[in-house]
């Protein structure tokens, strides 16, 4: 492995050793093509289902098992395990489709069984056809169950005793909690689009409540009520009575959104959650335990998917596990990619099916033990406008380049004259209705010029040379507010020569959480905040205050002739709740000059 001061690896120098390979051209350097290799291989056998009883409390979990066609009871197979709260199956199964559709619809048996694996998919407790009650996401009872499920798999006559956890979104988080159990059967995990700290990356980034979080919570509560029709698949052909009993078990559960509406701080302990806080269901809080397991990772994330890229970077820094971390420009499912700096019509690789082909390769390395023996830590990341790169260290060594807000709506390298720019917050101001970050069903952001009303925008002169930004931009705001609490939103955009403006990254901070956490293990990324009650620090209306925070990471190469734009706002509808929720909207004043507002960009020298 190269030392931290040596040049970054490019062209995927580590691919043959780590088992990760990503397409760089139409001729992939990784020759395992999912469409081609699936043909003529194993066919899925009949679906079996069973209830597994959890010894500590008697709760029964519903599992589906699919093994290759023709296997007898003792044919040994490595197993891929998925634990979901989205139903392990529904009464009317989706018709067979192409591989990309199977990936989107999570038909796990059709993805893995053709390659010789057994697949087990389970409903986590309190969901689907499983018994029990779900008080909140990834409760301790839920994550403790994974040890018992792994025990059950190992005890089956068809099991080799080797398991890899897999998942997308929620199921990716359950795979990560499997690693926390430090079970000897678990040989690796493959989480795709997994949050690491749910407070900071999904539900309250910067301490501000997202509309996405509450909408998702209400959606999954309906699933727990067996809605929509036709409902979850029962266990076995005569399982309707068991399903009815399981649904009665679910009834005491409440929508997660009821709890989220009571949360201000990360350490708020809620009666509705049995006294738990969001710290209790944060994978980041379990980082040391997961590291002790030594479980190999292959973690996929996106610059534009909620705060998942931030979580991927934090995993890379906080955990010692062997891991491939891959951060690309995809939507939540990985089915579409977005690069506003790339020429129109050029494909962005790897495709969804090749992402999965790499997962199959990594699973093979985990089952053989090679991933644990040979896999180091490497982060592969996509630079907008350029392509893929790899590194063994993060943050990438960079020069901090400071850009100040200046008079005349200018963004300049020197501070300029002192002064104030005022912004009357409009709680009804509409933000981007095509935002892929906060709406996981969408792809892309579109031209941002139509959202300039209701915010302050500062634009640089055209760049005289190409500029690569890779890392975490840091925002410094010297502000005055008429309210003791409010929210600040900052957007970094790339402006094309024709005037089109495209989002690169963003950051937000609720003023109540402005105190900088000096002991954070992530301070090397920029200013961090604890979001805890002990550090609450309201503003004093009418008095200047300093807010400094770290934006979501990004890697982008802006060509010469482009301009940078920084936009400041005090609301972001419909993506975020307004702060304050009632009363007169705040009037915000942003200070200019040497002691004024600026953004520090991590610039990679060529």
Secondary structure, 3 states (H helix, E strand, C coil): CCCCCCCCCCCCCCHHHHCCCCCCCCCCCCCCCHHHHHCCCCCECCCEEEEEECCCCCCEEEEEEECECCCCCCCCEEEEEEEECCCCCECCCCCCCCHHHHHHHCCHHHHHHHHCCEEEEEECCCCCCCCCCCCCCCCHHHHHHHHHHHHHHHHCCCEEEEEEEEEECHHHHHHHHHHHCCCCCEEEEEEECCCCCHHHHHHCHHHCCEHHHHHHHHHHHHHHCCCCCCCECCCCCCCHHHHHHHHHHHCCCCCHHHHHCCCCCCCCCEHHHCCECHHHHCHHHHHHHHHHHCCCEEEEEECCCCCHHHHHHHHHHHCCCCEEEEEECECCCCCCECCCCCCCCCCCCCCHHHHHHHHHHHHHHHHHCHHHHHCCEEEEEEEECCEEEEECCCCCCCEEEEEEEEHHHEEECCCCCCEEEEEECCCCCECCCCCCCCCCCCCCCCCHHHHCCCCEEEECCCCCCCEEEEECCEEEEEEEECCCCCEEEEEEEEECCCCCEEEEEEEEEEHHHCCCCCCCCCHHHCCCCCCCHHHCCCCCCCCCEEEEEECCCEEEEECCCCEEEEEEECCCECCECCCCCCCCCCEEEEEECCCCCEEEEEEECC
